Amino acid sequence: MRRPGTWTLLIAAAVVGASCSEPSSGARHSASATIAPLLADLLVAAAPTDTEFVIVQFDDATTSGAAIASRIQDLGAGARALTQLPFVGVLATPAQVQTIATLPGVIQLSPNSQLHYLGAPGGLRALAALLDESVPTIKADQARTRYGVTGRGIGVAILDSGIDGLYQVDVQYPSRTIQNLKVLVNQKDVICFRTLPCVGSIYVENLPNSETSVGHGTHVSGIAGGNGTLSNGLYTGVAPGSNLIGIGTGDVLFIFWALAGFDYILQHQDDYNIKVVNNSWGTSGPFDPKDPINVATKRVHNRGITVVFAAGNDGPDQNTLNPYSVAPWVIGVAASCSATDTLAQRVHCQPGGMLADFSSRGVPGDPLYHPTVTAPGVHVISARASTGTVLNTSDAPHDFDLTSSCGLRQEFIAYYTCASGTSMATPHVTGVVALMQERAGGRLRPDQVRDLLVQTADPMAGYAVFEVGAGLVNALEAVGRSR
């Protein structure tokens, strides 16, 4: 497992309602607020004049972000409050942090942990699960035909590295990606001081291309809602009529930028009819309901938006799940292989099985630590970003190798690429949620969506709940029961 506090985009071997009031185990206390262990360690190691980027959580039943930010600026530190979530991003010295922990209404202080993109030379060697195969595998094509749904009118937020809606016609801005933005990550643009007030938003909206260099978000968006135009319909995503909202949170991601992304979703939920948010990223370690990301996703869930998370790529060992994916209010997605050719050369699937070896497992018999459902996640072909240097480079050995198990048709190679991981499995389920919501007129609550997906999933013989959850997602049955 990775060191707690280190994030990764959940793309395998390539690039990459419960609620508790108690603080997390091992947390260190000040006079009134909890200081997370990792932050406490950073403060001990820091010089008196060093500054740390800290995430301050407050009780919004007794105070406001603006009030907390103002008090923090009075101390000489920098601060930026979110508008919908109970968090303030802070730049402060160790002494200032200790004082902030004593402010009335402050609950917890956490480090702004980094999300790392992980790569491996040559990309992933695995079985093919092209969109023209993976979409039928979950019966999404049958659901679209039988019920006349495409996700039309449903807003699908992609919280990721961005979307190339300029080059990639399948997710083109503004016709397919109706809003495309980048969260500012330069601290000078984000953090405000008493002597240097905030000017403008931390979001840059209406960008044709918000994908700077990674390519991950573009690929994910194509799976959820690409319309397949550049492949004559061959590589069409699950919900090609849905409205994509691209929220680019940086090439090198940190927790605060993800929180800012969720904050934007809540601000503009009604503007874009956002019903589901895809999260193909995560971390390691135990589930902590007080973790800022878990606090944010619970708020998003409570506002009627379904939150879908990748289960993680640290399998096949047990107890390796992305802790954000096991929150009882989210849908965690494991990755499956093709049911055929599992004995082929260069595979990451068990012979005769359907679960990808890399897909993270939970804990046998544990009511919390298991995926919700499983979806195809091995060598999925989807949209290529023109600026997706990292993903394009990683998968080049398969894209340009005619003998590769990827199977990408060479006439389409300029616009599509292969990738594997629970990152790719997750948007399959996100797309299914969009189909369900269209059929139900947008009336399904997140818990109803989750229950329907669980009740209609196809069992996967030979696997337990801690490995695959309820089984392989079945779009035809889930959409059929969505009324």
Secondary structure by P-SEA (a helix, b strand, c coil): ccccccccccccccccccccccccccccccccbbbcaaaaaaaaacccccccbbbbbcccccccaaaaaaaaaaacccccccccccbbbbbbcaaaaaaaaacccccccccbbbbbbbbcccccccccccccccccccaaaaaaaacccccccbbbbbccccccccccccccccccccbbbbccccccccccccccccccccccccccccccccaaaaaaaaaacccccccccccccccccbbbbbbbccccccaaaaaaaaaaaaaccccccccccccccccccccccccaaaaaaaaaaaabbbbbbbcccccccccccccccccccbbbbbbbccccccccccccccccccccccccccccccccccccccccccccccbbbccaaaaaaaaccccccccccccccccccccbbbbbcaaaaaaaaaaaaaaaaaaacccccaaaaaaaaaaaccccccccccccccccccaaaaaaacc
